[in-house]
């Protein structure tokens, strides 16, 4: 089971930093995930920067209803390390 998200911060471009309650933390680049009608507004960096943590649904979101599954985000912060070591 994916641990709850503890904090989220905008970094730059389409990258955000996320920390989970189990201590896992890291950056994820969402630039390749912003396709489809709900994510179209997020292509505007000013709007993308408004990312926030919604504890009710336990993930990051934006005011237009766009969000990402916490499981996807958790795997996304771990993936660069696994990729670096050839996994």
TORLUMDO-731814 format. One line per 4 residues: number of its first residue (from 1); for each residue x, y, z of N, C-alpha, C. Coordinates in pm, whole numbers, padded with zeros to 5 digits. Layout:
NUM = X:Y:Z:X:Y:Z:X:Y:Z ~ ...
! end
This chain:
1 = 00085:-00118:00000:00000:00000:00000:00089:00125:00000 ~ 00052:00220:-00080:00129:00343:-00091:00107:00430:00033 ~ 00215:00479:00093:00198:00566:00211:00136:00700:00171 ~ 00070:00767:00263:00012:00897:00234:00119:01001:00198
5 = 00079:01096:00117:00167:01207:00081:00167:01306:00196 ~ 00286:01349:00235:00301:01442:00346:00315:01587:00300 ~ 00384:01607:00185:00410:01744:00139:00434:01743:-00011 ~ 00407:01856:-00074:00435:01874:-00216:00479:02018:-00238
9 = 00576:02036:-00328:00624:02170:-00362:00656:02177:-00511 ~ 00627:02289:-00569:00666:02315:-00707:00817:02336:-00710 ~ 00885:02281:-00810:01029:02297:-00824:01059:02393:-00938 ~ 01039:02350:-01062:01055:02435:-01180:01004:02358:-01300
13 = 00977:02429:-01408:00923:02362:-01525:00799:02284:-01485 ~ 00796:02158:-01522:00684:02072:-01484:00727:01969:-01380 ~ 00824:02009:-01297:00874:01921:-01191:00821:01965:-01056 ~ 00786:01866:-00977:00743:01890:-00840:00821:01798:-00747
17 = 00832:01837:-00622:00895:01757:-00518:00784:01706:-00428 ~ 00792:01578:-00395:00690:01515:-00312:00758:01439:-00198 ~ 00698:01446:-00080:00745:01367:00034:00629:01283:00084 ~ 00659:01155:00107:00560:01062:00159:00585:01039:00307
21 = 00483:00992:00376:00493:00975:00520:00594:00868:00563 ~ 00634:00781:00471:00736:00680:00507:00877:00735:00490 ~ 00889:00864:00455:01019:00927:00438:01067:00933:00294 ~ 01006:00857:00205:01044:00864:00064:01014:01004:00012
25 = 01108:01059:-00063:01088:01191:-00120:01170:01204:-00247 ~ 01128:01294:-00332:01202:01317:-00455:01122:01401:-00552 ~ 01185:01427:-00665:01122:01507:-00770:01067:01416:-00878 ~ 00961:01463:-00940:00903:01394:-01054:00871:01499:-01160
29 = 00904:01467:-01283:00876:01554:-01397:00746:01505:-01461 ~ 00645:01588:-01457:00514:01549:-01510:00490:01599:-01653 ~ 00593:01655:-01717:00575:01712:-01851:00520:01612:-01951 ~ 00557:01487:-01941:00510:01385:-02034:00373:01330:-02001
33 = 00314:01375:-01893:00184:01323:-01847:00069:01421:-01868 ~ 00097:01537:-01925:-00005:01642:-01934:-00080:01639:-02066 ~ -00142:01528:-02094:-00222:01515:-02215:-00365:01479:-02174 ~ -00457:01516:-02257:-00598:01495:-02227:-00661:01622:-02175
37 = -00789:01629:-02188:-00865:01751:-02157:-00844:01802:-02015 ~ -00845:01714:-01916:-00833:01758:-01776:-00695:01817:-01746 ~ -00592:01769:-01818:-00456:01816:-01793:-00414:01933:-01881 ~ -00493:01967:-01981:-00460:02078:-02072:-00427:02208:-01998
41 = -00505:02251:-01900:-00473:02376:-01828:-00338:02371:-01756 ~ -00292:02252:-01719:-00166:02239:-01647:-00044:02268:-01734 ~ -00063:02274:-01864:00047:02307:-01955:00089:02452:-01941 ~ 00005:02532:-01879:00039:02671:-01846:00115:02667:-01713
45 = 00242:02705:-01717:00326:02695:-01596:00269:02772:-01478 ~ 00209:02887:-01503:00150:02963:-01392:00042:02880:-01322 ~ -00036:02808:-01400:-00140:02723:-01342:-00078:02598:-01278 ~ 00020:02538:-01345:00085:02419:-01292:00142:02445:-01153
49 = 00196:02564:-01133:00256:02601:-01004:00157:02601:-00889 ~ 00029:02600:-00918:-00073:02604:-00812:-00100:02467:-00751 ~ -00016:02369:-00782:-00033:02233:-00728:-00046:02239:-00576 ~ -00130:02152:-00524:-00149:02148:-00380:-00179:02005:-00337
53 = -00167:01981:-00210:-00198:01851:-00153:-00342:01853:-00104 ~ -00420:01756:-00148:-00557:01740:-00102:-00560:01618:-00011 ~ -00568:01642:00118:-00565:01531:00215:-00693:01447:00211 ~ -00800:01504:00160:-00925:01429:00151:-00914:01314:00050
57 = -00849:01340:-00062:-00829:01234:-00162:-00687:01180:-00159 ~ -00604:01233:-00071:-00467:01188:-00045:-00379:01187:-00170 ~ -00382:01297:-00243:-00292:01312:-00356:-00277:01459:-00390 ~ -00194:01486:-00490:-00178:01624:-00536:-00290:01656:-00634
61 = -00326:01783:-00642:-00434:01820:-00733:-00425:01968:-00769 ~ -00512:02004:-00860:-00527:02143:-00903:-00675:02177:-00896 ~ -00706:02305:-00898:-00844:02349:-00880:-00940:02301:-00990 ~ -00889:02264:-01107:-00978:02218:-01214:-01017:02071:-01199
65 = -00967:02004:-01094:-01000:01864:-01070:-00894:01766:-01117 ~ -00790:01815:-01181:-00680:01727:-01224:-00605:01675:-01102 ~ -00569:01548:-01105:-00489:01489:-00998:-00413:01370:-01054 ~ -00321:01319:-00975:-00245:01201:-01012:-00256:01100:-00899
69 = -00263:00973:-00935:-00271:00867:-00834:-00144:00868:-00749 ~ -00157:00857:-00619:-00038:00856:-00533:00057:00740:-00567 ~ 00004:00627:-00612:00089:00513:-00650:00181:00551:-00767 ~ 00124:00621:-00864:00202:00668:-00980:00313:00762:-00935
73 = 00279:00855:-00845:00378:00951:-00796:00487:00883:-00716 ~ 00450:00788:-00633:00548:00715:-00551:00646:00640:-00640 ~ 00593:00570:-00739:00679:00499:-00833:00765:00596:-00913 ~ 00710:00712:-00944:00781:00811:-01023:00901:00872:-00953
77 = 00894:00887:-00822:01011:00942:-00752:01118:00836:-00733 ~ 01078:00709:-00736:01174:00599:-00721:01235:00558:-00855 ~ 01163:00577:-00963:01206:00529:-01095:01340:00583:-01141 ~ 01372:00712:-01122:01502:00760:-01169:01620:00685:-01106
81 = 01609:00648:-00980:01716:00575:-00913:01729:00436:-00974 ~ 01617:00367:-00990:01619:00233:-01048:01675:00237:-01190 ~ 01637:00337:-01268:01684:00350:-01404:01834:00375:-01405 ~ 01882:00456:-01316:02024:00492:-01310:02111:00367:-01290
85 = 02062:00273:-01211:02138:00152:-01183:02106:00038:-01279 ~ 02034:00072:-01387:02008:-00026:-01491:01896:-00124:-01463 ~ 01810:-00093:-01367:01700:-00184:-01336:01584:-00164:-01431
! end
